[in-house]
Amino acid sequence: MSDLHKEVSDLEQKSATAARLFDIRRIIGGLFVVYGIIVTIAGISPSDADLKKAQGVHINLWTGLAMLALGLFFLVWMKLRPAQAPEHAPEDTPAA
């Protein structure tokens, strides 16, 4: 019975690790940060044609900064409230 208990606890620990590893907030936050950096760099020195199209607004810069803020929000949220492994409901066996 001890080996079975140890095996079950090992599987529960692996499940918790997998739940944290594949947290969707990590993926969304990481993508927004990466794309935010790219768009911010593109918006730092826009051409005159780009500014004219955007009516004088540095749209790439503002959009990039907003994407960075959103991505960082997701990553901080993930850090502050980590994902928990799902709790298994106790199996009820009917009495015969």
N, C-alpha and C positions, 0 to 999 in steps of 0.2 A: 504494500500500500504506500510505503514511503517513496518508492521510485515513481509511482504514478503521480503522487502529489508533487514531486519535484519536476516532473515532466510538464504537468499542467501549469505550474508557476513559471517555468521557462517560456512556455507558449504565451502566457498572459503578458510577460515582460516583452517578448518579441512583438506582440500585437500593439502594445503601447508605443513601442519605438516606431513601428510602421505607421501608426496613426499620427505621430508627430512629424515623421519624415515626409509624408504625402499630404500635409495640411495645405489646402487650396490657397490659404492666405499667403503662404511662402511663395507659391508660384505666381500669383497675381501681383504681390508686392515686388518680387524680383523683376518681373517683366516691366512693370510701371517704372521702377527705378532705372533700369537699363535704357528703355525708350525715352524716359525723361531726360537722362543725361545726353543722349544723342540729339534730341530736339532742342534742348537748351544750348548745346554747343552750336547747332545750326542757327539758333536765334540770336547769338551774341553779336555777330556782325552780318546783318542781312544786306543784300544788295538793294540798290535804289528801286529796281523793278519790283522786288518783293515788298518793299515798304509801300510802293504806290498801289500794288494790288490789295494790300491790307489797309489802305487809307491812312497810312502813317503809324499804324499800331504794330508794335513788335510782337506779333501773334505767336511766332515760334518760341520766343523767349518766355512769354507768359504761359503758354501751353506746356512747355517743358518744365517750368517751375511747378505748375499745378500737378503734372504727372509725377514729379519727384515727391511732392508733398503727399499725394495719395499713396504712392508706393511705400514711403516711409511710414505712413499711418498703418498700412496693413502689416508691415514688419514689426512695428512696435506693438500693435494689437496682438500679434502672434506671440511675442515675447511676454507680454503682461498676462495673457490668458492662454496658456498652452492647451493643445488639444488633449482630451482625456480618452483613454481607451474605452470603448463601449462596455457597459456593465452587462453581464450575462444574467438573464432571469433564472432563478432557481427552477430546476425541472421538478414538476409535481408528478409523482407517479400515483395513479389511482390505486386505492387499496382493494384487493380482490376478495 
